[in-house]
Structures are given as structure tokens and as C-alpha cells.
Amino acid sequence: MKPDFYSFTLPKLEQFLEEIGEKKFRARQLFKWVYGHKITNPELMTNLSKDFRDNLNNIFSFELPEMLFEKISVDGTRKYLFDLGDNLSVESVLIPGSGGRLTLCVSSEVGCNLACKFCYTGKQKLKKRLSAGEIVAQYYQVSLKLPEDLKVTNIVFMGMGEPLDNPTAVFDSIDILTDSLGFCLSRKKITVSTSGIIPMMPLITKSGTRLAVSLNGSNDKVRSEVMPINKKWPIDQLMAACQEYTDATRDKVTFEYVLLKGVTDSIEQAHELYHLTKRIPCKINIIPFNEHPNSGYSRPTDKAVDKFQNELIRLGAHVLRRKTMGRDIYAACGQLTTAQKSSNKELPV
Ligand code: SF4
């Protein structure tokens, strides 16, 4: 099988070309064509030698995963489904924001073995860790679909899957997306969200991207119930890892906190959350739960959400309430799944 072009970082592409007897500088030319000019047809890459051009389609696959559908929410959020072959598919979500902000939420896995209780993806066992190319392709395909005057401004790894369960592909995709010869995205506009795979968190620091932590519990008892990963890496270790990130980068951490009625939304828990995070430069995103079938949880009332948020504000926390986007098309936070569209093949943890 031919290697997928979109999985190569620039250094890896240079090395690969040298190994097959081609000139190293061709890698830079290819990056400029494919990512800078969005041209994937070798015949149009006019500054390449004719022999190399003629051979390119034998060396690489330039095929992008097919976009199976685009669903548009009443609030302008768009959800895309991509075909990965082998009866597997993956979703991405494009979220409009204020001031021209356009955030693409990408997936890193089909399904997820971490089984967070509030998450629809977590109900679907891990079927595939995406390649770097399959992550880059989500951005590429969506960019191609946008009108000339619109650009994706931010990327968040908050779609299907735990990014730190698939680190090589995730950080290679970030290298590709931020390469100055191509899409040239800023690392500070990319956020990697983790449920707390602590040994891998220094990779986020090293990558220069922003860190978001899916917290969703203010003490070990509740967090372990909602997020089984907490039994392996409890809250005190998680907070220490966040502190290391902020010490090294001087950036804030974003803590995501899903409000589940009667489980994570009490005023006592608002206090615990404040005390847990107060020494770490951070902001807290509270996310009223987005329902999905058989979750067993429900969304608190707007009044209860206000009360929780106001208590945190009163205590002095930097807290934002995540505006629910795309709920009508199952594109909101925690609602992504391709369980109905993917094969039953499962991968071990
Ligand atoms: S919240 Fe993230 S880590 Fe947890 S099950 Fe869902 S996709 Fe996996």
C-alpha cells in the first residue's frame, strides 16, 4: 500500500524522500503545493521535474477521506462525517464564535476506551487510533469546503477519542498543521484536551499548544464515578501535572467541568472546585450536560447552572459558561459518536 502523504511531517518527508533516492528539498516543494496552494494533482506542480511529477502518484496516496455528510445546526454549527474505510467513520465539528472565530473540533480516535460516563463517544469502544493524515485531513477537507473569505482560526482536539492515547499521530498532525510552508496555524490557537493521562501530559507542554483538562469532578469519589481514569491517576496527581504545565509555559489551563444534575452541580462542589484549582493559573469552562440516549444523566436547570457559576464567580474564579452549540444535530460537547455507522471491530486499550 502506498504511504499516505498527509501523515508525513516535513522532517519525516525529507527522510523518506532521501531513502527512496529523491532530493531532500523536494519535501519543501511538496509541502508548499499540497498545503500552501492546496494542490494535490502532481501534474499541476509545475516546478517539479517531469519525471518526479509523473512518479508522484506511484509514491504517495493523495486521497483524502471522503466527506460523507455535512449537517448544519440552527445556530450555524456544522458537523461533518468522514469515511475512513473498513466501515469506519469519524466526526468533526466546526463552531462559529464571536469576532470571526471559527473553531474546528477534530477527532483523534474512532470510539474511546476511557469510557467517561457522560460521553457518547465513550459508549463506543475504541475501534481505531487515527493516523496523523486522518487528523490533518479533517482540517484540510473542511478548509476546502469553506468560502475563500472564511478560515478556520482555532483547532481543538476535543472530538472523538483521547488525544494522549494516540500521541504520535496527534503531535505529528500538529507539526503538519503548524508548518510554516503549509497551513501555518499558530500553536497557541491549538488546544489539546485530555481526560488526564498524566505521563503523557508533558508532550502537550513540549508541543507549545494549549492544555485543556476534562475535570468533571471536584473530588476523587465523584470524579472516579464519572471518569474511570481517575482511579488510575487521581486528582492530586492531575493538579500537579497541570501546575507543571503552567510553570513551564506561563499559559493558563482550561478546566472543563460538565454539570450533571444531582452529581456534579451542588454548591459544595462549586466550593471544592474553587479550592482545587485556585493555585493554578486557569479558567473553568462549565458545560451544562448535553443529553444523549441512555446516558443516565440529566442536564441541570438554567437556574441551577447560574447558581453554580455565580458561586464560583463570587469566590473569585475565572469561570465561563460554555455556550451550547450544535445540540440539535448531536454536535455538542460529549455528543459525538459514529456507533451506528462503524464496524464492530474493537481494539484493545
Ligand atoms: S470524554 Fe474524551 S476521554 Fe472520555 S470517553 Fe469521551 S472521548 Fe474518551
Boltz pocket constraint, residues with backbone or C-beta under 6 A from the ligand:
constraints:
  - pocket:
      binder: B
      contacts: [[A, 111], [A, 112], [A, 113], [A, 114], [A, 115], [A, 116], [A, 119], [A, 120], [A, 121], [A, 122], [A, 123], [A, 159], [A, 160], [A, 161], [A, 162], [A, 195], [A, 214]]
      max_distance: 6.0
